[in-house]
């Protein structure tokens, strides 16, 4: 038997707030970067910073414009969206991303949770950009206050058709209460994580763990990956 997050834990404005918080931090960083910085490789296989921005901007504009054709957000669809922007200047890519981060939140709120995972994914990709540029705050910062509750809901399969992830009780540095990820199935006890929030995000998103410190009991690292 699996369980999902209770309805009362859902805040309709959370996804939009996460996007706007990240917008205010990321967009100035992107606008101040030289063009050659957009060609640096990220941890996303085959994608440069430019590719990540093109993907994020196109995904958010699909939300804003309600364009969800069959196969949307598949690997093939993502690559087509990136290819369509191959001739765009970095400033044009950033313009689209800024618009999407500003306008998508209202659509996500109206969708009552179904699209919130997109906001979480875009926030993780902002961390990928910071990581590629050796900037501080990758997978952390002010957005964590909204990203972690969204991660909890996403891990439980709430408001989506995704299967719940492995049950994990995460004792995160600086938080009084543990995060409860995934869902119990009655066959194994929840795993236990002890460490900081950015490292937990790295684990759940399948991002590199080099240089991190944490404790994980009752599960292997790859069992915590929810998306990536």
N, C-alpha and C positions, 0 to 999 in steps of 0.2 A: 504494500500500500504506500502511495506517495502523498505528500502534502504540499500545498503551495502557500504563498504568503497571504495573510488575511487582507481583505479588501481595504480595511481601514488604514493600512500602512501605505496606501497609494496616495501620492500628491500629484494632481494633474499638471501643476506648473513646474515640477522638478526638472523635467527634461529640458524645457526651454530655458530655465534658469541656469542649468549646467552649460548649455551652449553659449548663452550670453556672457557668463563668467569667463569661459574659455576664450570667447571672441575678444574680450577686453584685454586679455593677457597675450594672446597669440598673434592677433592681427598686427599690432605695432611691431612685434618681433619680425614678422614676415616682411613688412613694408620697409624695414630698415636693413634687410639683408641684401647683399650684392647678388646679381643674377647667377653667378657661378655657384652660389650656395645651394641653389635649387637642383643642381645636378648631382649632389652628394647622395650616396646610397643610404637607404634606411634598412631597418631590420625586416621589413616586409619583402619577401623574396621577389627580386626583379624590379622593385619599385624604388625610384629616387624620391627625394622630397617633392619634386614637381609632380610626380605621379600620385603621391599621397594627397597633395592639395587638390589635384584635378578630381580624384575619386571622391574626396570629402565634399567638395563643392557641388559636384554633379549629384551625389546621393541626397544632399540636403535640398537641392533645387527640385529633385523628383518629389520630395515630400511637399514642398511649397506649391508645386504645380500639379500635384496629384497624378503623377505619371508612373503607374505601376503595371507595366505590361507583363505578360508571362515571362518568367525567367529573370525578372528584375533582381539585382543585387547578387546574381550568380557571378562566378569568376569571369565567364564570358561577357556578361553584361557590363561588369566593371571595366574590363579591358576595352570594350567598345567606347564607353564613356570617356576613358582616358585618351583613346586614340582620336576622338572627335575634338579634343582640346590640344592636340599636338602642336598646333601653330599659334596657340595663344601666348601672349607675353606673360611673365610672372605677375605683373600688376593686374592683368585681366583675370587671371586665376584667383588671385587674392580678393579681388572685387566680388567675384561670384561666391567665394567661400564666406566672406563677410555678410553678404546678403542672406545666404542660406542660414548662417548661424543666428542672424537677427530675426528672420521671418518663420523659420520652421517650428519654433516652439509653440506658437498658437495652434498650428495644425496638429502637433503631437498632443496637446492638451485636449483638443476636440476628439481625437481618436481614442482617448481614455486608456492609454498605456500600450496599445498595439505597436506604436512606432517608437516607443521610448528607447528600445535597444539600439536604434540608429544613433541617438544622441550619445549613448555610452560609447559606441564604437568610434564616433568622431572624436570624442574626448581622448580615447586611447591613442588614436592616430596623431593627435596633437603631441602626445608624449613621444611618439615615434620620431616626430620632427625634432623635438628638443634633444632627444637621444642622438640623432644623426649629427646635430650641430654642437654637441657637447654643452648644451645649455642646462642649467639647474632646473629642478622641478619636474622632470619627466615622470608622468603617471602620478603626480601629486599636486600640490598647490591648493588654491582656494576651492577648486572644483570638487575636491574629495568629499566635501560635506554632502553633495548631491550624488556624486558618482558611486559612492559605496552603497547607499540604499538602492540605487538602480541595479547595481551588481547583485545585491541580494535577491531582488525580484527576478532578474534575468536568470540567475542560477537555479531558481525554483521552477522555472517555466511559467511564471505568472504572466498573464496577459499576452501569451504567445502560444504557438503550437510546438515549441521546442520542448524536448524531454528535459526534466530536471537533471541537474548535475549531481555529482557525488556530494553526500552530506558532509559538511565541514563546519566545525566550530572554530572561528578565527578570533584569537585574542590579539587585537591590533593595538599597537603602541598609542597611548593617548586617548583611548576610548574606554569608558567605564563598563560598557556592556559588549559582549562578543558579537561579532557578525555571525549570522547563521545562514550558511550557504547550502544550496542543494536541497535534497529531500531524502529522508531515511526510507529504506526499502525493507527493513526488518531482517536483513541477512547479515549486515555488518554494522558495527557501531560507527558513529561519525568520526571522521578524521579530525586531527587537531593541528591548527596552525598558530604559531607564536612569532610575531615579527611586526614590521612596519606595514603601513597601508600600500605604499607604492610597490613593494615587493609582492604583496598579495595580488595586486592588479597584474603585475608581470606574470605571475603564475597562472592566473585565470585567463589571461590573454595570450599565453604562449610566447611571451617576449623573453629576450635574453636575461639570464640571472647572474651574469658575471659581476663579481664585486658585492653581491648582496649577502645578508646574513639573516637566517630565520631557522625555525624549528618546524618540522612537519612529521607527524606521527600518524600511522594508520592508513597511509596512502602514498602512492608514488607521484612525483611531480606532474607527470603527463596526465594523471587522472583528474587533476584540477582544471585542465584547460577547457574553457567553455566556448571560446571563439578565438580566431586568429588566422 
